[in-house]
């Protein structure tokens, strides 16, 4: 009986494999630590993904999972992973150049130069993407300048396509991964010849499109032997993890989706793509939804990375439970302490201010608990600001926030989010939203369910209702004014 699907979720810190049953329950999982590596022979700081090593980690984790559940039960498998990264592949299947990691700094100068040579607004109008140093288009341009042979007689595969190819030998590209390149005509859900021409390539350089849920191929014998998957299991297109987390969150119409970890992505599911100047100026990004006919306007922000910094420098070895318990004793407003998070260069709610991370209001009596509380509040003000931008730029006013990811485990933070935004915050009980989203597409492809809606599983969610929204109104206004007040200091610091 084939009643399971497997999702290989290749993250930047862990390569995880999960088996999901027909009821949407996670019945087995395994992971291996994952990280980019220095490029052999490259300049200092250059980082790549060793594709064989990454595939080996996923295959080993998959073999562990299949040993637990019985590999013969697996009907289909899909791959989810980060965006932006990929590599050119020769006809013999070998890489013509390594997979450049999104963490590699080699394209930063190209990103800085882009505005001098091209129109960032025109790029945004077509692609929905801001100019960010790790954009795949900049990698195309870098290869054209420094390794042009890698662009000849090759095809470009995104990371999800590279790993799917390891499973079945078939090349493919999906829109959720392609939209992270800054080379896709987002309205048409197809490549933009205009953007690709900036790197001297065209749409024929890419393999055939496969929409999420379409079958790419079948698990071939070498992959079956290596991974424990049964030969002939369907290999189903998935792609960029963010879009599948949105599906897996179970968000209803009128709910925003917040994927919270080291970074946060606040997104909506919209039925139209209408790029506008304000969205461009405020750092809004738009990606292709996992389902055709929808788009995901979103804001990218730093999140629990700030809390980890606070823990490291103000709490030492204390655990998060200790910090949370003490911060509960601090009144809203944190005794006048305010934390302004830092932002991704060029995107996020403070794009126009160039804000550096800042702590204000410290005195000689300030306790670490107040700093931690202020960090929770600052991150929640950032979220409210992002909601305001989404509302103005899309015309959609969310009535609730559906929360997934590691940041959903912090109950105090969730309550502060609800109080600051004035909206119910629904912490999804099942944290593996990306896996569940991709699993739905696999289940439909394998005939285990008739529709994505039928494939959805019940989740033990926790809802945090606003309780102290009034306490934050004046403080939020101070938060909005703070970057402008501190702008001279940012400039003096060389921001």
N, C-alpha and C positions, 0 to 999 in steps of 0.2 A: 504494500500500500504506500503510495507516494502522497504524503499529507503534510510535508514540511517544505519550507523555502529557506534558503540561506542568503544572508546579506554579508558581504565583505565590506567593511567600513574602514577605509584607509585614512586615518587622521595623521596630523603632524606630530603627535606624541604617542599614539597607540595605533597599531593595526589590529582591528577587532573583527571577529567573525561571530555571527549570531544565527542560530536556527530558530525559526518562528513557526508555530503550528497554525492550523486553520482558524483557530479562535483568536489569533493575534497575541498569543502568549509566547514569551521568550523561554524556550525550553532548554537551551544550552548556549554557552558562549565561551570564548577564549580570546586572549589578546597577547600581543607581543609589543614591547616598547619600540617606538619608531622615531626616527630623527634623520634630517639631512646630514650629509657627510661632505667634508672638503673635497673639491674637485682635484683629482690627481693631475699634477702639472699645471694647475690653474693659479691665478693670482691669490694672494692672501685674502681670506674672507669669502671667496667664491664657494657657494654651497650647491650641491646637487642631490638628487635622489638616486641611489643605486637601485635601479629597477629590479635587477635579479634578487637583491637582498630584500627589497620590499615584498616582491612576489613570494619569496621563500617564507617570510614571516606570515603572510596571509595564508599560504598553503599549509604551513605547520599548524597554525591556529585552526584552520578548517579541518585538517585531519583529526585534531583533538576533538572538535565538536562532532564530527561524523562518527567517531568512535563511541561517543557518549549516546548518540541518538539512533545510530544505524544509518549509514550513508545511503542505503538503498531506499530510504523513505524520502529523500530529497527530490523534489520535482523541478526546482528552478533555483537559479543563483543570480544575484546582481551585485554590482560594485558601486559604492558611493565613495567620494573622496573630496578633497579640497579643490578649489578652482584655480585657474590661471596657469597651472603647470602642465607641461606636455613635452613632446620631443618629436623630431623628424625620424621616420622609419624607412629603411631601405626596402627594396623588393624582396630581399632574402630574409627580412624580418629583424635584422639587426638595427640598432640605433645609430643614426648618422651623427648624433651629438647627444651628450647626456641630458637627463631631465633637469633643467635649471630650477632650483627651488624658489618659491615665492619669498623666501627669507634671504635670498642672495642679493647683494647690493649692486651688482654689475650694471643694472639698467637704471639706477637712480639718476645718473646724469642725463640720460635720454629723457626721463620724465621731466626734469627741470628744463630741458631745452625744447620740449614739445610745444609749449605756448609761443615760443619765438618763431617757430617754423610752421605751425599749424594752428587752426582755430579750435580750442578746447570746447567751445560751445557747440560748434558744428559736430564734433565728435560725440558730445553728449546727446545732441538732438537725434543722432542716428542710432547710437549704441546704448544709451542710458547709463553710460559709465563715466565716472570722473577719471582724470589722469592720475593714476597711482603707479608707483614705481614698479610694482610686480605685474602689471598688466601684460598679458601674453603678446599683444601687438608689439610692445616694446622689445620683447625677446625676439620676435621675428626681425625687427629692425636691427637689433644687436647682432644676430646671426648673419644678416645680410652684410654688415660691416666687417665682422671679425671671423666668420666661418661660412662664407657663401657657398662652399661645396655642400654643406649640410642641407641646403635648400634645393639642390638639384637631384632629380630622379628619386625623390622621396615623397612621402605623405606625412602630414602632421596629425598626430593623435594626442588628444588630451589625456590626462592621467587615468581617468576612468576607462577610456578606450584602450590605453596601453595594458591595463590589468585585465580587462575583458578579453583582449586578444590572447593573453596568456591562457585563458580558460578554453577558448574555442578556435583560435587561429584566425578569426574574422576581424577586419578593421571596421571601425564605426566611430561616429561622433554624435553626441546628443546635444540638444539646445540648452540644457541647464548648465552644461560645462562650457559650451561655446560662447554663451552670453557673458562669461567672465573674461573674455579675451580683449574687449574693446574693439572688436572687428566684426561684430554681428549687427545687421540691420534688425533692430529689435521689433519694429512694427511688422516686418515681413517674416520674422522667425527664420531668417536665412542669412548667409554671409553678406557682408557689405563690400562689393568690389572697390568702392571708393576708399574705404579704410584699409583694405588689404593692399591696395596699390601703394600705400605709404611705405610698405616693406618690400615692394616688388614681387608680390605673390598674388594669386587669384584663387577663386573658389575650387578650381580643379585640383588644388594641392591637398584637399581634404577628402577623407573617405565619405561614403554615403551616410546620410542622416539616418538616425534611428531615434524615434521618439521614445520617451520613457514608457516602458511596458511592452515595447516591440521586441520580438525575439531577434537577437544578433546571430546566434548559432547554437550549437550543442557542445557540451563539455567533451573534449576529445581525450583520447587514451592517455597521453602524457600528463595532462592536467588531472585526470581522474586518479592516476597512480600516485601523483604527488600530493593531492589534496584530500583524498578519501571520498570525493564526490562520485556519484555513479556516472559512467559513460552515457552520453545521450541526454543528461539533464539539460534543461533549457538555460541558456545564458541570456538574460533579459537586460535591456538597456535601463540604466538609472543615470547617475552622474553626480552633479554638485550637491554636496551634503545639505547645504542650507535649504534648498527647495524641497528636499524630501523630509526634512525636519518640519517644514511648514505643513506638509500633507499629514505627517505622522502626529502632529499636535492635536489634530481633530478640530481645528479652529472653525467656528461657525461664522456665517456672514455677520459683519459688524464687530468682529473681534480682531484686534491686532495680535501678532505673534512675536514674542520676545524669546530669542535663543540666547541664553546667558551662560557665558563661561569666562575665560580670560578676556575675551571680547564679547560684546553684545551686538546682535543684529535685531533691530526692530523692523518688522515687515508687515505688509498688508497683501491680501490677494485682490487685485483690481482687474476689472474686465475691459480696461482700455489702457493704452500707452499714450500719454499726453505730456511729453517733456516740456518743461517751462523754465524760464530764466531763474525764478526764485528757487526752484529745486536745484538747479545747477549751482547757484551762488551759495546755497545753504549746505551743499554736500550730499544731496540725495543721490542714491544709486537705484537703478531699476534693472531687475534681472528677469529672464524668462521663467515663468512658472513651469512646474512639471507637467501641467496640462495646457495644451494649446488653447489660445483664446483668453489666457490670464497672464498677468504680469505681477511682479513682486517689487513695488517701490519699498526702499528700505534705507535705514540709517545704520552706519557702522560706528561703534563706540568702544572705547576701553571700558572694562568692567571689573571683574574680580581680580584682574592683574593689579589694580589699585589696592585692593584689600590685602593681597599677598605682600605688596610693598609695605603697607602699614604694619602688617604682622612682623615682617622681617626686621624693620628698623625701630618699632616701638614696643614690640611684645616678645621678641626673642623666640624662644621655643614654645610659647603658649599655643594651645590648639584653638581652632575656631570656636569650639563650644565655650571656652573660657571667655574669649573676646565678646561673643554674642551675649552671654549671661551678664557680664559687667556693663555692656552698652545698653542693655534693657533698663538699667537703673538711671540712665542719663535722659533728661527731658528733651523733647524736640527742640532743635536749635543748638544742641550740643554746647551750651554755655557760651555761645558766641563764636565758636570755632567753625570755620567753613573750609571745605575741601573742594577745589576746582580741579576736576580730572584733566589729564592731558588727552590729546586727540590724535588720531591718525593724520599725518600731514596731507592736507588737501581735501579731506572728507570729514564728515561728522558735524555735529551741531555748532562747533566753534570754528568752522572753516574760515569765516570772514575775519576772525579776531587773531588767529595764530596763537591761541592761548597755550601757555605752558602750564604744567601741573603746579598748583599753588595751594598752600595752607595759610589761612589768615585767622586772626583772633587768638593766637596763642598767648598765654601768660605763664608766669612761673608756677602757677597752681594748676595748670592744665594737666589732666590725667589721660593716659592712653585710651581709656574707655571713651572719652569725649572725642578723641581724634578718630577712633573707629566709627563711632556714631555719626560724626560729621562726614566721614567717607561714604557711609551708606546713604546719607542725605544728599551729598553732592552727586553721587551716581544716579540717585532717583530724580534729582532736578534735571540732570542731563537727559534722562529718559523722558521727563515731561516736556522738555524743550524739543526733543526729537518728535514726540507725538504732535506738538504744535506745528512743527514743520510739515510732517506727513499730512496733517489735516488741511493746512493751507494749500499745499501743493497738489493734493489729489482730490480735494473736495469730500473725502471720506472721513467721518468722525467716529472713531472706534468707541464702542460702548463697554468694552472690557479688554483686558490684556491676558492672553493665554501664554503661559511661561513654561519653557522647556530648558533642559541643560542643567549643568551643575549648580548654577546660581539659583535654581528653584528650590534647593535644599535649605536655604537660609531663611527661616521663618520670620526673623526680625526684619531682614531686608525686604521680604515680600510685603510685610505690613507697612513699612515706610514707603515702598513703591505705591501701594494703594492709597495711602494718606496724601502723598505728594501729588499724584496724578488725579486723585478724586475718582478713580475707576476701580471696579473689582479686578483683582489679580487672581487668576486661576492657575495654580501650580499643578501641572499635569503629573499625575501619579507615576506614569511610566516615563522614565527619563530618556530612554533610547528612541527618541522621536525620529531621528534620521533612519534608523533601522526599520522602524514600524512603517514609515512612509514608503520606503523602497520595497518592503515586504508586500505591501498592498498591490503594487504593480506586478510583482512576481506571482502573487496568488491569482490575479486575474489572468495573466498570461498563461499560467499552468492549468487554468480551468477550475481552480479550487473555489473561486468566487466569481460572480457574474459582473461585479462592478467594484470600483474603489470604495464606494459607500458601504457596500455589503461586507467588504474586507476589513472595515474598521472594527476595533475592539473597544470594549468598555474600559474605562480607566478610573482608578480611585483618586479623583482630583480633590484638591483643597482650595477653597475660595477665601480670599482675604478681602473683606469689605472695608472701604474707607471709614476710619474712626476719628481721625484728628486732622482732617483736611484743612480746617481753618487755621491751625497752628502754623501752617507752612506758607500761607499766602504772601505775607510780607517778606518772608525769608526767600521765597522764590524770586521775587522782584529784585532783591539784593543780589541773588545769584546771577540773574540776567545782566545786571549792571557791572558786576565785578570784572569781567574780562576787559571791558572798555576802560574802567578805572585803572586797571593794571597794565594796559597796553603800553604806556611809555616805558615801564619797567621791562616788559617783554622785549621791546625794541633795543633797550640798553643792554639786555643780556644777549642780544644777537639772534633773537628768534626770527 
